[in-house]
Each structure stands twice: as structure tokens, then as C-alpha cells.
Amino acid sequence: MVSTVELSISLTRQTLQVIREEHVEREFLVSTSRYGPGEQQGSLCTPRGRHVIRARIGGQLPVGAVLRGRRPTGAVYSPELQRQSPGRDWILSRILWLSGLEPGRNRLGSVDTMRRYIYIHGTPDQEPMGVPFSHGCIRMRNTDVCWLFDAVVPGTLVNLVP
């Protein structure tokens, strides 16, 4: 029998839990939006509610690979790249693209999580974890997001809770 994995992301605690068969298998510190929770297009907030992983991107890439527009750039993150683009919200290593399941809350119209390009993704190792600091996405350490990428499939349930 294949066990079912679900993810629970706490916006208050800034954690992501991997839940298998109703038990927490792993817990990671994450960083969600510095602007708080919210679903509205253009808000830069992290959406709440029930979601699924709609797509997994970057499985063949090296840890630290730079992605832009969901495509690898061919670069691997370095302090030199950081100096060239200060203030950039880096998307590194892997992308788990989320899609809302609740019409009117996080799906369709001006609250559509997928159309807002909300991901779970890697970020530079010097970026803070455990505090809200992103531009809406859920940031993780690169090694953590690579582990998570291998543990989930499209359709995996993701609950974003207060």
C-alpha cells in the first residue's frame, strides 16, 4: 500500500510539516510573505487554505540552480550573482507550483494561487528562515526543498494555515 503524504504550512510558526499516515515525518523552517497572509492578485501575500502541488519543476537541476519564469537560467547561485542583482527574490533549486482548491478563496478570478505563481522554492542560504520575508511564495533552504521535491508528487495536498 502506498502511503499518503500531505503538507501543512503554518504561517504563524513559519514551518512546513510533512505528514505521512497522520504522523509528522519531517518539519522544516520556512519563510512566507513579509506582507502576511492574503489571496488577492498583486498583494504579494501568501495564500491560505487547501491547495495541491500542480507541478514539480527542476528535478534534474543542481542544488542552487537559478530559475526565472520557471525555467533554468543555466546559472548556479553564488555571492557574485547576489552582488549583480541585490534585492532580487531568488528562486533556486526546485519549484513546487501550488494550485488552490477553494473557488472564490484561492482558486479562480482575482484570488487564483496558480495564476499568482505561488511556489514552494529554494532560496539563498543566507536568507532568514522562520520569519516572514518572501514576496508571497514559501521559501525553503535548498537542501530541504530538494528533499521535499523527492517526497511529493503532483496532486499532493498542501494546507496553508494561520
C-alpha positions as CSV (number, residue, x, y, z in Angstrom):
1,M,0.0,0.0,0.0
2,V,1.3,3.5,-0.9
3,S,1.3,5.9,2.0
4,T,-0.3,9.3,1.6
5,V,1.8,12.4,2.1
6,E,0.3,15.8,3.0
7,L,2.0,19.1,3.7
8,S,0.9,21.6,6.4
9,I,2.4,25.1,6.3
10,S,1.9,27.3,9.4
11,L,2.1,31.0,8.6
12,T,2.3,31.8,12.3
13,R,5.0,29.3,13.2
14,Q,6.8,29.5,9.8
15,T,7.1,25.8,9.5
16,L,6.3,23.2,6.9
17,Q,5.3,19.7,8.1
18,V,5.4,16.6,6.0
19,I,2.6,14.4,7.3
20,R,2.5,10.7,6.4
21,E,-0.3,8.5,7.6
22,E,-1.4,11.2,10.1
23,H,2.1,11.5,11.7
24,V,4.6,14.3,11.3
25,E,7.6,12.7,9.4
26,R,9.7,15.9,9.0
27,E,9.4,19.6,9.9
28,F,11.2,22.4,8.2
29,L,11.6,26.1,8.9
30,V,10.2,28.2,6.0
31,S,9.7,31.8,5.2
32,T,6.4,33.1,3.9
33,S,5.3,36.6,2.8
34,R,6.6,39.6,4.6
35,Y,3.2,41.1,3.8
36,G,1.3,38.5,5.7
37,P,-1.5,36.2,4.6
38,G,-3.8,37.0,1.7
39,E,-5.1,35.8,-1.5
40,Q,-5.6,38.8,-3.7
41,Q,-3.7,39.1,-7.0
42,G,-0.9,41.7,-6.7
43,S,-0.9,41.6,-2.9
44,L,2.4,39.8,-2.5
45,C,0.8,37.9,0.4
46,T,0.9,34.1,1.0
47,P,-2.5,32.5,0.3
48,R,-4.3,30.4,2.8
49,G,-6.4,27.3,2.6
50,R,-6.3,24.0,0.8
51,H,-4.0,23.6,-2.2
52,V,-2.4,20.9,-4.3
53,I,1.0,20.7,-5.9
54,R,0.1,21.3,-9.5
55,A,3.6,20.9,-11.0
56,R,7.2,19.9,-9.9
57,I,9.9,21.8,-11.8
58,G,13.7,21.3,-11.6
59,G,14.2,17.7,-10.6
60,Q,17.3,17.3,-12.8
61,L,18.9,20.6,-11.7
62,P,21.9,21.0,-9.4
63,V,21.3,22.4,-5.9
64,G,21.3,26.2,-6.1
65,A,20.3,26.3,-9.8
66,V,18.7,29.7,-10.7
67,L,15.2,29.6,-12.2
68,R,13.5,32.5,-13.8
69,G,10.0,32.2,-15.3
70,R,10.0,28.5,-14.2
71,R,13.0,27.9,-16.5
72,P,16.6,27.2,-15.5
73,T,18.9,30.1,-16.5
74,G,22.0,27.8,-16.6
75,A,23.5,29.6,-13.6
76,V,24.1,28.3,-10.1
77,Y,23.6,30.9,-7.3
78,S,26.8,32.5,-6.0
79,P,27.7,35.6,-3.9
80,E,28.8,37.2,-7.2
81,L,25.3,36.7,-8.7
82,Q,23.9,38.2,-5.5
83,R,26.2,41.3,-5.9
84,Q,25.0,41.7,-9.5
85,S,21.3,41.6,-8.5
86,P,20.9,43.0,-5.0
87,G,17.4,42.7,-3.6
88,R,16.3,40.0,-6.1
89,D,13.9,37.4,-4.8
90,W,15.9,34.4,-5.9
91,I,14.1,31.2,-6.9
92,L,16.6,28.3,-6.6
93,S,16.9,24.6,-6.9
94,R,13.3,23.4,-7.2
95,I,9.8,24.7,-7.7
96,L,6.6,23.1,-6.3
97,W,3.9,25.1,-8.0
98,L,0.7,25.4,-6.0
99,S,-2.9,25.5,-7.2
100,G,-5.9,26.4,-4.9
101,L,-8.8,24.0,-4.3
102,E,-11.3,26.5,-2.9
103,P,-13.2,28.5,-5.6
104,G,-13.5,32.2,-4.5
105,R,-10.9,31.8,-1.8
106,N,-7.7,30.6,-3.6
107,R,-8.9,29.4,-6.9
108,L,-10.3,31.3,-10.0
109,G,-10.7,35.0,-10.5
110,S,-8.5,37.5,-8.7
111,V,-7.6,35.1,-5.9
112,D,-6.1,32.2,-8.0
113,T,-3.0,30.9,-6.4
114,M,-1.7,29.2,-9.6
115,R,-2.1,32.4,-11.6
116,R,-0.3,34.3,-8.9
117,Y,2.7,31.9,-9.4
118,I,2.8,30.9,-5.8
119,Y,5.5,28.2,-5.2
120,I,7.4,26.4,-2.6
121,H,11.0,27.0,-3.7
122,G,14.6,27.2,-2.7
123,T,16.3,30.5,-1.6
124,P,19.9,31.6,-0.9
125,D,21.2,30.0,2.3
126,Q,21.9,33.4,3.9
127,E,18.2,34.3,3.7
128,P,16.3,34.1,7.0
129,M,14.1,31.1,7.8
130,G,11.4,31.0,10.5
131,V,10.4,34.6,9.8
132,P,8.1,36.1,7.1
133,F,10.4,37.5,4.4
134,S,9.3,36.4,0.9
135,H,7.2,38.1,-1.8
136,G,4.3,35.7,-1.4
137,C,5.9,32.3,-2.0
138,I,7.1,29.7,0.6
139,R,10.9,29.8,0.7
140,M,13.0,26.9,2.0
141,R,16.6,26.0,2.3
142,N,17.9,24.5,-0.9
143,T,18.7,21.1,0.6
144,D,15.3,21.0,2.3
145,V,13.4,21.8,-0.9
146,C,15.3,19.2,-2.8
147,W,14.4,16.6,-0.2
148,L,10.7,17.7,-0.2
149,F,10.7,17.6,-4.1
150,D,11.6,14.0,-4.0
151,A,9.0,13.2,-1.3
152,V,5.9,14.6,-3.1
153,V,4.0,14.1,-6.4
154,P,1.6,16.3,-8.3
155,G,-1.7,16.3,-6.5
156,T,-0.1,16.2,-3.0
157,L,-2.4,18.2,-0.6
158,V,-0.9,21.3,0.9
159,N,-2.7,23.1,3.7
160,L,-1.7,26.7,4.4
161,V,-3.0,27.5,7.8
162,P,-2.7,30.6,10.1
